[in-house]
Amino acid sequence: MWKALVAAVLAALLLASPSDAQERRTLGFGRLFTNDHFGDGNDRWRSASYALSLLRGPAWNGSLPDRPFEVMEYRIGTAIIAPTSLRTPADPDRRYAGTLSFLAQTHFRSGGFETSLGAGVAAVGPGTGVGEMHRLLHRMLSAPRPTILGDQLGNALVPFVTAELGRPMEIGRVGLRPFVEARAGDEDLLRVGLDLDFGARETGALWLRDDGTGQRYVGISGTSARGFSFQLGADLARVWGSAWLPDGGVEAEPWRQRLRAGVAWHGSRFGAFYGVTWLSPEFAGQPEGQILGSIRFRMNF
């Protein structure tokens, strides 16, 4: 029943088209690379991820449409979730999980709220090839090679749905955006949080949220003055379950916190972003939180 519902929602998102029959076109691309080597320097837990988003729609005028399905995001993501050590994990510890995911999501404005609704499917296990790619990259970089891939989570397809409501506000020259997010399928949680941005802010852009860190990245470019802009954010989640922490292993912590900060530089043609995120422990027995680093480069032609 649950998987059939997600499949129906995903099919509706994929087949959705504007009611006025305008031709769709590519409106923008968004991407964000995250790795704990850019943060606390360790290769553990939420070790690495990459998100690539394609935005499609009939047009973009600098603000969200009032109807769903006008602007669609198609996101491909991959992530490495690892135990404390890639060679000698603790006992107990979380198991290795290499994931590939696809998300179809619509973004629109409803009653003054920025709204996103999406559905997708995540693949996990040796069949994704993520673990072997991890091993190959470590061999190329002369880094310690993972030896725990034989105990990774098995092959599975995990459907999921996600939704977010955010209310953008302005206080002087600071942008303030409280939000609430719900997710079910891969991870069952309800999250509340707050984002702030200031400096040479980019206006008229469509911002997307990274799953693991909560960092926001641009999917459709807007306009900004040259210079630096800054982002701050925090959120708290109540967690009921996680496919990446299955029954029979370590238990998921019922509460999660994230704190994040980022700085972006905007030039006439080139832009760069670096952000850091602190994640609280995700499972019982995790001795401490971790710090991840995220990067993004943009070039306009």
N, C-alpha and C positions, 0 to 999 in steps of 0.2 A: 504493500500500500504506500509506504513512505517513498520507496524508490520510484514507483509509478508517478507519484505526485511531482517529485523533482523532475523527472523526465518530461512530464507535461509542461511544467513551467519553463524548462530549458528550451523545449521545442517552440513554445510560444514566443520566447525572446529571440530565438534564431530566425523565426519566420516573420517577426513583426516588421511592419512597414508603415511609413507615414500615411495618414488618411487622405492627404491631399495629393498623393501619388507623385510627389516631387521626386526627382532622381536623387538617389543617395550618392554621396561622395566621401572620400576620406577627409576627415576634419583635423586629424592630428594623431601623433604617436606619443605614448608615455612609457618610460622605462625607469627601473630602479634596481640597482645591484647592492646587496647587503652581505657583509661577511664579518665574522667576529674577529678576524685578523685586523680589520680596520677599527676595531673597538678595543676589547681587552686583550687581544692577541692570542686567544686560545681557540682550539678547534673542537668545540663541544656544544651539546644541546642544540639551540637554534643556530647551527653553524653557518649556513649560507643560503641565500635565496636570490632569485632573479625574476622580475615581473616585466612583461612586455605587453602593452595595451595598444590596441587599434581602435580609434574612434570614428564612427561612421554616422552620417545623417545628411539631410538635405541642405543644411546651412548652419552657421554659427554666427550669432550677432553679439557675442560677449556676455550673454546671460542664458540661463537654463530655459528650455521650453516649458510651457504649462501642461503639456501632455506627455505621458510615458511613450516610449518606443520611437520618439522622434530622434533622439540621440542615443546611440547604442555603443557600448564598450565591449570589445572582445579581447579577453586577457588570457595569455599563456604564462604559466608560472612554473618554476621548479624550486625545490627546497631540499636541503640536507638537514635532517634532524638526527643528532648523534648522542651516544652516551657520553659520560664524563671523559673517557679516554677511548681513542680509536684502536688501541692495542690491548690495554688491560683495564677494562671498565670495572667500576665498583660493583659490589653485590649487596643490595639490589641496585639496579640502574635502569634507565629507560633503554629500549632497544633502538637500533639504527633504523631510520626510515628515509628512503629516497623517494620523493614525490614529484609527479608531473600533474598539472591541473589546467583545466580550461573553464573559463567563466564568461557567461554572457550577461550583461548588466545594462539596465537603462537608467539614465539620469534625467531628472525633471524637477520642476518646482511645484509644490502643492501647499497652498495656504500659507505662504511665506517660509516654508521649510524646503531646504535642498534635500531631495529624496533620491535614493538609489535602491533599486531592487534587482536581484540577480540570482541566477542558478548556475550550477556547474557540476563538474565531476572531477575527482582527483584519483589518479592511479598511484599505487604504492607497491613496492616490492622489487625483487631482482629484475623483473621484466621491464621496468622503466629504464634500466641501464644507468641510473644516476649513481649507484654505488661504484660501478666499474669506471665511470667517468671520474669520480672522486679519486679512485685509486690511480688512474692514469695521470691526472693532474699532479698528484703528489709525487709520482715517479718522475715526471718531467721537471718538477721544481725541487727535486731532491729532498722532499719532506717525508716524514714518517708515513708509511703506507698503512691504510686501514686493514686490520686483520680480523675485524669483527663482522664482516659482511655475511658470513655464514649464519649469523644469528639475527639478521634483519627481519623486519616484518614481512610476512608473505604477500604474494601478489593478490591485489584486490582493487576493485573500483568502488569509490566512495562518493555518492552524490551528495550535494550540499546546496543550501539556499542561504542568502544573506540579504540584509536590509539595513539601511542607515537613514536617519533623519538628522539634519543639522540646521541650526538657525544662525545665519551670519548677522553680526552686529558691528557697529563702529563706535569706538570710544576714543574721541580725538583722532590721532593718527594710527591707532592700533586696531587691527581687525580681531574680533572675538567671535568664536564659533563653538558653542556647546553642541554636543551631539549624543545620540543614543544609537547603538548598533545591536542587532540580533543576528545570530548565526546558528545553523543547525545542520547536522549531517556529519561533516568531518570533525567539527568541534561544536558542542552545544553550549552556547554562552549568551549572556546579555551584558552589554558594556555601556557605560556612560563616561563621557570625557569632555575635554575642552582643548581647543586649539587657539593659539594667538600668533599673529604675524605683524611685523612692523619693519620700517626702513623703506628701501626702494621697492615697494610691493608691486607684484604683478597683478594687474586688474583685468577683468574680462576674460579670465582663463577658466578652464574646467579642471578642477583639482580632483585627483583620485587618491585613495588610501591604500597603502601597502598592508597586506594581511598580517604579517608577522610583527612588524615594528609599529604600525600605525602612522608612520611618516607619510605626509601628503606630497604627491608629485604631480606635475602638470601633464594633463593629457591633451588639451587643446590650448595652444599658446594664446596669451593675451598681450597686453602692453605694459611696459615698465620703464622707469628711468634707469640710466646707467648707475651702477653702484651695488651696494650690499643690502640684502633683505634677510630677516631673521625669523625663525619659527620656533615656537615652544608648544609643548603639548603634554597632556597627562590623561590617563584613563584608568578605570577600575572595572574589572569584569567578574561576574559570578559564573563559574564554570560547573556544568553538570556532567560532562563527559567529553572524551577525546578519542577519536579513532587512532591517534598516534600514541595513546597510552591505554591499550586494550585491557580488558579484564584478564586477570591472571598475572599481570605484571605490577609495576609500581602504580600507586594511585595518584590521580590528578589532584593538585591542590584546588580547593574550592574557590579561592580568590586569586586573581592575578592583577598586578599593577604594571603600568608602563609609564616611564618618563622619557621625554625626547626633546632634543634641541637640534636646530639646523641653521646653516648659513648658506646663502646663495649669492653668487656674483653675476650680474647681468651686464653684458657688453652689447655693442651694436649687432654683432653676429654670433657671439659665443657666450655661453653661460655654463656655470658649474655649480654643483650643490654637494655639500657634505653634511651629514647628520649623524648624531649619536643617539642611541636608545638604550635605556636600562630596562631590563625585563626582570621581574621578580621570579622566584622559583616556580616551576610549573608542575613539579611532581613531589610527592612525599619522599624525603631523603635527599633531595637536591640541596647541597650544602650552602649555596649562595646564589644570588642572581648573576646576570651577565650583562655585558655592554657590547652592543653591536654597532658597526659603522656602516653607513649607506652613502653611495655616491651616484651622481648622475651628471652627464655632460650633454650640452645642447649646442647645436650649430644651425643657424638660419642661413638659407641661401637666397 
